[in-house]
Amino acid sequence: MKYALYPGCVMPTEQYAYELSIREVLPKLEVELVDIKGFSCCGEPLKSLNQMLTLSLSARNISIAEKQGLDVYAPCPMCHLALTECKRILDSDPLMNERINKLLEEEGLSYTGTANLVDTVELLHDVVGLDKIKAQVKKPLKDLKLASHYGCHTIRPSEIGRPDNSENPEKIDKILEILGAKPQYYPEKLDCCGGLLNANLPESALTKTGQKLQKVQEYGFDAFVDACPWCHRQYDSKQVKAGETVAAKLEVPVFYLTQLLGLAFGVSKEKLGLDLNLSPVDKISIGGK
């Protein structure tokens, strides 16, 4: 399996641990990642200001991969949403397709609709498959009680096709079970991280982050698991500030799903970027040194 790695903006500029763990884990599952020059922002953060700009940026990125004959792996759910929505519009609206392709002509590009798009959850669960993941497990997660966080963009809006069910997502949990962990339901499972409120309502953003982590801590979970750089920034990088906002001392270890996969596969913590996590991940003793 070969994919063009579309890194987005947040992962390569601050969420380095996500990229490190992806590059360590996926080759073990026979997924080849291809780095392509020329990718830009997906445009999703600009959508409320200029929808045409978002559409053209996403189409441009897809067309760059198509030119190389590659499908696209977007680890960031927000990027994946932007690219998926773009593909849905251009594949169903000939006039918009023509309009966007006229813009792309200036760079010698053309959107054809041939590239498939996947995010981390979809790639691991649907493409790689649970059996292949299970075959790589060397150090099971030993019944760790884990709280999974799917985030908004992985499951919504369902009408355009998202990687998991909007009401009852299960794919991350199934992957964690294969690793030997014990993911469990909790009422706040589908709650937003609050990250997209940071620009205009930072205190509200931190309140949402803190409230969810506070409940996870009260329920006695060993750790919290996500697969989104925006969400991880809130729950991991901003955990202390979120705790101060809701008047709680939060000490919740927060892992990327790919980091836990790597630990279960026997990859060292250093190679998975665990030293870059700002939450107390050292509370959990699993994997290599």
N, C-alpha and C positions, 0 to 999 in steps of 0.2 A: 504494500500500500504506500502510495506516494502522495504527499500533499504540499501545496504551497503554504508556508506558515505566514499567516497575516497577523502580525503582532499587535496592531492597534497602537494607541498612544500611551496608555497608562502602564502597561506591562513593561515595555522596554525603557521607560523613563523613571519609574520608581518601584514597581513591583517585580524586582529582579528575581525573587525566589520562585515566582510562578514560572518564569521562563527557564530558570535553571532546572527545576524539577521536571518540566515538560521535556526538555532536551535529554534528560537522563532516563526518563521512564518510557517514552514512546518507542525509541529504538528497540527496547527489550520486547516490545509487543509487535515488532516487525512493521512499524510505521516509520517511513522515511520522510523527514521534513526538509523542504527545499526553501532556502532563503532567496528571495527575489528582490532586486533593486527597483525602486520607484514607487512603492506603496506609500499612501498618504493616510491622513485621518479618514475614518469612515463617514464623517459628517453628521453622525447622530446627535452630538451635543448642540449642533447648529440648527436642528430641524425646526424648532419653534420660531426661528428667525427667517430661515430660507429653505423651504422644503426642496426646491429645485436644486439648490447647491448640495444638499445631503444626497439626493438621488444621483446627481452627476458624479460626486466623489465616490460613492459606493460602486457605481457602474464602472468607473475608471479602474478601481482596485480589482474588481472581478475580471475585467477585460485584460489586465496585465497578467493575471494567472492563466486566463484562457489562451493567451498568446503563447504561453509555454506548454499548453496542453495539460494543465494541472487542475485538480480540484482544490478547494480552499478550506483550510483549517483555521478558524478564528477562535482562539482561546477565550477572548472576552465576549460574554453574552450580549453586551450592548452592541459591539461591532457585528456580531453574528446576526442580531436583529436587524440592523441597518442593511446589511448585505442581503439578507433573506427578503426583506420588504422590497428592496430594489429589484431583486430577481422576479418577485411575484408581479410587480407592476410592469416591468419591461417585457415579461413573457406573455402578459395578457393584454397589453395596450400597444398596438402597432404604431400609433401616432407618437406616443411618448418614446417608444423605442427608437423611432426614426429621429426624433428631436435630440435625444441624448447621444445617439451615434454621430450626429453632425458635429456635436461638441468634441467628441472623442477623436474625430478625424484629424484634428489639429495636432494630435500626438501620435498619429499613425495607429490608433487603437480602434477596436470595434467590439461591442458587446454582442455575443452570440447566444448566450444562455446555456452553454454546454457544461459549465463548471458546476459541480455539486458543492454544497456548503455544509460544513459540520462545525459544531463547537466541541468542547472537551467532553461533556456528558454524553453527547450523541456519538462521538468518535469511540469512546471507551465502551459504552454499553451496546450500541447498535452495530458498529462496524467491527471493532476488535472482538467483542463478545466476552461474556463472563468466563467461559471455559479457558480461553487463552490467557486471561488475567489470572485465573486460579492456578494455572500451570506454572506461573512465575513466582508464586508466593513461597518464600523461604523462611520468613519470620512473621507468622500470623500475629494479628493485633490483639490476641488473647482477651477476647470478650470485653474490649473497651466499650463503655457506654458513650456513644457519640450522638451529638445533635447535628443533623444535616441542615444546611441552609441552601435553598435553591436560587434565591434571588428573583427579582421581578422579570428580567428579560429572558431567562431560561424557560419560563412557563407562560408568559403573556406577551402580546395578545394571542390567544389560542387560534383565532380565525385565520391567521396567516401561516400557521404551522410552526410550533415551537418544539424544542427537543423533548419536553416531558409534559405530562398532564397538568393543567392549570389548577385543578382542584385537589388532586391526589398524586403528586409527583413521587416516584419511587426509584428512579434509576440510580441516583447517588447512593441510596440506602442499599440497593442490591449489590452494588460494587463493594461497599463497605462490608457487607455480610460475607462476600467472597474472600475478603482479606482477613476474616476472623473476628471482626468487630460486631458490636451489638447496637446498631442504630435504633433509636426509639422515637416514637411520635411525641410531640409536645404541641400544645395549642397555638403557640406563636410561630410555628414552623414556616408558614407562608408570609410572615410579616416582612416588610421592606426594611433594608438596612438604613435608609434615610440619606444615603450618599448624595443623591442628586439634588438635595435641598441645601447643600453646603454653600453654594454661591449666593443665595438670597436669604436663607433662613438657617444659618449654621447651628444655632442653639436647638432648633427643632430637629435638625439632622442628628445631632449628638444625643438628643433625648430618645429618638427612635432606636438608635444603636444601643444606648445604655439600657433601655427598658428590655430589649430582647436578651441581651447578655445577662442581665440581672435575673431574668426568669430561668435561663439556661443554667446559671450557677445555683439557683435555689432548687432546681429539679435534680441536682446532683450529677450532671453529666461530667464525664472525664475530659471531654474536649469538644470543640466546635469545628465543623468542616464546611468549607465553601469552595467554589470553583469560578469565582469572579474577582478580577482585580479591584473593581470599584467597591464591592462588598468587603473584600479582605482589608482594604485600606481603612474602612470604618471599624470593623470588628477587631482587627489586629493593631494597626498603626495608631488608631485613635481611641483605643480601649480605655486608657487612663483618663483621658479628657471626657469620654462618654460617661465613665463612672462618676467623675466629679459633677457632671451635669445632672445626674439622677441621684446624687448623694449616696453612692454605693461604692464599696471597695471591690472592684472587679479583678478577678484573677483567673480568667478563662483561657486556656490554651487554644489558639486558633491555627488550624492547618489548612493549606490548600489540599484538595483531594489528591492531586498528583504527588504531593509530598508524602502523604500516607501510603500511596501506592509504592513509592520508592522505598520507604522504610520497610514495608512488607516484602519487597523484592530483595532486600538486603543491601540497598544503596546507602552509602554513608550520609550522615546528616549534613556534612559540609557540602557535598555535591548537590544536595537538595535545597541548599540555601536556608537551612533552619536557623543559622546564625543571624539571618536577616529578619526573622520574625520578631516583632516587638512584644507580643504577648508571651506569657510564661510557658512556652512549649517544653522547657526542660522538666516540668512537673511530670511529664509522661515519658516513661522509660521504655522505648521500643526501638528496634532497628539497630543499625551499626553506629559506630562512634563518629 
